[in-house]
Amino acid sequence: MKVTYHQINVDNCTVFYREAGSPDKPTLLLLHGFPSASHMFRDLMPLLADKYHLIAPDMPSFGQTVCPSRSEQAYTFDYLASTIDHFTEVLRLDRFAMYIFDYGAPVGLRIAMWHPERVTAIISQNGNCYEEGLGKKWEARKDYWQHPTPELRAQYASAYALETIIGQYTFGTPEGSVAPDGYTLDFAYVQLPERAEMQNDLIFDYQSNVALYPQFQAYLREHQPRLLAVWGENDPSFIPAGANAFKRDLSNAEIHFVPSGHFALESHAAEIAKYIRSFLKNN
């Protein structure tokens, strides 16, 4: 199925997005993570476009979206979520399921808390909202959040170095299963003016997401959205305990693991698409 490419003005951004499938079909909003953009869904979208209307935006400070400078706008997760929330309103997406991954999880869950009536289902692919789902690297980041020295901030430039990005894509994946396209493009995007500092701002602000975990969990308990967690089981950032924890608040949550890492779509898009189709068929 054909994927088309668009730009639309939202608040003070020009948001780039990909679209596939008929608007007459149920909508699935696809929210990418760090350090990626909507291109992470390039293999998944054609696999679902016969049954669903798929919308995948690039969030501010990512991909092709043109956003304000840091002197004009603070780069926080509240800002990302507000922009994507308004993006859905400009496109008149009144009801939709959400695919949340990595950074897309706290963005999407904010939107779900603000508008629970709009969210028909949640698909979480390594999209965490539980403390037990945080891998060991987050211990060092918590120290940075508590002691945000310029020296520690400078150290986090390594998070978007090429070797680190390649590692995010390839760690825990079957050998030879990950094409270089995704991580090469991600590295190119972070070279754009101010992007590295925007990303560093978001690394520091990730603490706001952890602080919201109890509220995200309360949303799940109160509203009981249908939820599919399909997880790359070898992800060192968001470990399998984060997927299993959904059962604590959603007894009917559907949990699956695939033998992959953080960017599980790079190696297992077809398998993940099958889980999604089965999950959403009665949505």
SULVEN-V517232 format. One record per residue. N is the residue number from 1. RES is the residue in one small letter. PSI is psi in degrees with one decimal (NA if undefined). OMEGA is omega in whole degrees, 0 to 359 (NA if undefined). NEAR is the number of other C-alpha atoms within 10 Angstrom. Layout:
# SULVEN-V517232
n->{N,N}
res->{RES,RES}
psi->{PSI,PSI}
omega->{OMEGA,OMEGA}
near->{NEAR,NEAR}
This chain:
# SULVEN-V517232
n->{1,2,3,4,5,6,7,8,9,10,11,12,13,14,15,16,17,18,19,20,21,22,23,24,25,26,27,28,29,30,31,32,33,34,35,36,37,38,39,40,41,42,43,44,45,46,47,48,49,50,51,52,53,54,55,56,57,58,59,60,61,62,63,64,65,66,67,68,69,70,71,72,73,74,75,76,77,78,79,80,81,82,83,84,85,86,87,88,89,90,91,92,93,94,95,96,97,98,99,100,101,102,103,104,105,106,107,108,109,110,111,112,113,114,115,116,117,118,119,120,121,122,123,124,125,126,127,128,129,130,131,132,133,134,135,136,137,138,139,140,141,142,143,144,145,146,147,148,149,150,151,152,153,154,155,156,157,158,159,160,161,162,163,164,165,166,167,168,169,170,171,172,173,174,175,176,177,178,179,180,181,182,183,184,185,186,187,188,189,190,191,192,193,194,195,196,197,198,199,200,201,202,203,204,205,206,207,208,209,210,211,212,213,214,215,216,217,218,219,220,221,222,223,224,225,226,227,228,229,230,231,232,233,234,235,236,237,238,239,240,241,242,243,244,245,246,247,248,249,250,251,252,253,254,255,256,257,258,259,260,261,262,263,264,265,266,267,268,269,270,271,272,273,274,275,276,277,278,279,280,281,282,283}
res->{m,k,v,t,y,h,q,i,n,v,d,n,c,t,v,f,y,r,e,a,g,s,p,d,k,p,t,l,l,l,l,h,g,f,p,s,a,s,h,m,f,r,d,l,m,p,l,l,a,d,k,y,h,l,i,a,p,d,m,p,s,f,g,q,t,v,c,p,s,r,s,e,q,a,y,t,f,d,y,l,a,s,t,i,d,h,f,t,e,v,l,r,l,d,r,f,a,m,y,i,f,d,y,g,a,p,v,g,l,r,i,a,m,w,h,p,e,r,v,t,a,i,i,s,q,n,g,n,c,y,e,e,g,l,g,k,k,w,e,a,r,k,d,y,w,q,h,p,t,p,e,l,r,a,q,y,a,s,a,y,a,l,e,t,i,i,g,q,y,t,f,g,t,p,e,g,s,v,a,p,d,g,y,t,l,d,f,a,y,v,q,l,p,e,r,a,e,m,q,n,d,l,i,f,d,y,q,s,n,v,a,l,y,p,q,f,q,a,y,l,r,e,h,q,p,r,l,l,a,v,w,g,e,n,d,p,s,f,i,p,a,g,a,n,a,f,k,r,d,l,s,n,a,e,i,h,f,v,p,s,g,h,f,a,l,e,s,h,a,a,e,i,a,k,y,i,r,s,f,l,k,n,n}
psi->{145.1,136.5,133.4,163.4,135.6,164.0,144.9,143.1,126.8,115.0,-119.1,26.1,155.1,103.7,124.9,140.5,156.4,146.5,141.5,153.3,164.0,136.7,-14.1,-15.4,163.3,140.0,139.0,115.8,123.8,117.7,115.3,179.4,-165.9,140.3,40.0,-158.1,-169.4,-15.8,-16.0,-16.5,11.9,-32.7,-32.0,-41.5,-46.4,-23.0,-14.4,-7.9,-13.8,-24.0,-17.7,155.9,112.9,129.1,123.8,100.0,155.2,123.0,159.4,136.9,10.6,150.3,-136.3,-2.7,132.8,120.8,166.4,161.8,165.7,-21.5,-18.5,-22.6,131.7,131.6,100.0,166.9,-28.8,-40.6,-44.9,-46.3,-41.5,-42.3,-45.5,-34.7,-49.0,-32.5,-45.4,-33.0,-39.2,-37.8,-1.9,43.9,93.4,-30.9,135.5,151.8,159.9,136.6,115.3,130.5,130.7,-121.6,-28.6,-20.4,-54.9,-26.2,-52.3,-38.1,-31.2,-48.2,-41.1,-38.9,-38.5,-34.4,65.0,-26.2,-16.8,-21.4,115.7,-25.5,161.0,130.9,115.0,113.7,100.3,42.1,102.1,148.1,30.5,139.2,-38.7,-11.0,-3.3,124.5,177.9,-28.6,-22.4,-17.8,-42.7,-37.1,-34.8,-36.0,-40.7,-42.3,-35.9,-26.3,73.3,71.0,155.0,-34.7,-43.3,-39.3,-43.5,-34.7,-28.9,0.5,-24.1,-19.3,-25.4,24.4,153.5,-43.1,-37.9,-43.9,-42.8,-41.9,-38.8,-37.9,-35.6,-20.5,128.8,10.4,155.7,139.4,132.1,8.5,-9.1,118.0,154.7,-8.0,-48.4,-51.4,-28.3,-42.5,-41.7,-44.1,-37.5,-40.6,-38.3,-9.5,-9.1,155.6,129.7,-6.4,-41.1,-43.3,-35.1,-42.9,-36.1,-36.5,-42.2,-35.3,-42.3,-38.7,-7.4,-22.8,-28.3,-30.0,-44.5,-38.6,-28.4,-5.6,-45.7,-35.2,-39.0,-43.6,-37.1,-38.3,-46.2,-45.3,-40.8,-43.3,-15.4,53.2,149.3,134.5,132.8,122.8,117.6,116.8,134.1,110.4,-13.7,14.1,120.5,-14.0,-52.1,101.6,163.9,-27.1,-28.4,-33.0,-47.2,-27.4,-23.8,-30.4,-24.4,-34.7,-19.9,94.3,-24.8,9.4,141.1,124.1,129.1,151.3,144.9,149.3,70.1,-173.1,-146.2,-53.2,68.6,-25.3,-24.6,-31.1,-19.1,35.1,-42.0,-41.9,-42.9,-38.7,-38.4,-42.1,-41.8,-45.9,-43.6,-42.0,-42.0,-5.8,-26.7,13.2,NA}
omega->{185,172,178,190,190,170,180,179,179,182,182,180,164,187,174,176,175,180,176,179,183,174,176,180,175,185,173,178,186,185,186,180,180,356,194,180,185,179,178,180,186,179,184,189,179,181,183,191,177,185,189,173,189,178,182,179,165,181,176,183,178,169,185,179,180,189,183,176,179,176,181,188,173,182,181,177,173,179,178,183,179,180,180,174,179,175,179,180,177,179,179,175,186,179,183,166,181,169,184,182,171,179,179,180,178,174,182,181,171,180,179,178,181,186,183,181,183,189,184,180,179,172,181,175,184,177,195,170,179,180,183,177,181,178,187,183,183,176,178,180,177,176,177,180,181,182,187,179,175,180,178,177,180,180,184,169,179,182,179,167,184,182,180,180,177,179,177,181,193,183,176,180,176,183,177,186,185,176,180,187,186,184,176,179,178,180,178,181,184,175,180,184,177,184,182,180,174,180,177,175,182,176,178,183,179,177,178,178,179,178,180,182,179,178,176,181,177,175,180,181,185,189,174,177,172,185,171,170,176,201,166,193,181,180,178,181,179,192,186,179,178,176,182,182,178,181,180,182,181,186,181,178,179,186,176,176,175,184,183,181,186,180,187,179,182,183,189,182,183,180,179,178,179,177,181,181,179,182,187,187,179,183,NA}
near->{11,10,14,11,12,11,16,14,13,18,13,13,18,20,24,22,23,20,20,21,22,14,13,9,13,17,22,26,23,25,28,26,23,19,22,23,26,21,21,22,19,16,16,19,27,16,17,20,19,15,16,20,20,28,27,24,27,25,31,27,27,26,24,19,19,18,18,15,14,14,6,9,12,14,22,19,23,16,15,20,21,16,20,21,20,15,22,18,12,13,11,9,17,12,18,20,23,25,24,25,24,23,23,26,26,28,26,26,27,23,20,24,17,13,13,18,13,15,22,19,21,24,25,25,26,31,29,30,27,20,16,15,20,19,16,12,11,14,10,10,18,15,11,20,17,10,11,13,10,9,9,15,18,11,11,17,14,12,17,20,15,16,12,15,20,18,14,22,23,25,17,19,24,13,9,8,12,20,12,12,11,20,23,13,15,22,19,11,19,22,12,12,10,14,18,19,17,20,22,20,17,20,20,19,16,18,17,15,21,18,12,16,17,14,16,19,18,14,19,21,15,11,14,16,20,19,25,23,27,23,30,27,22,19,23,18,18,29,23,25,16,21,29,18,20,24,15,12,15,18,12,14,20,18,18,17,17,17,15,23,28,28,28,28,24,24,24,21,17,15,14,20,18,12,17,17,15,10,16,20,8,6,11}
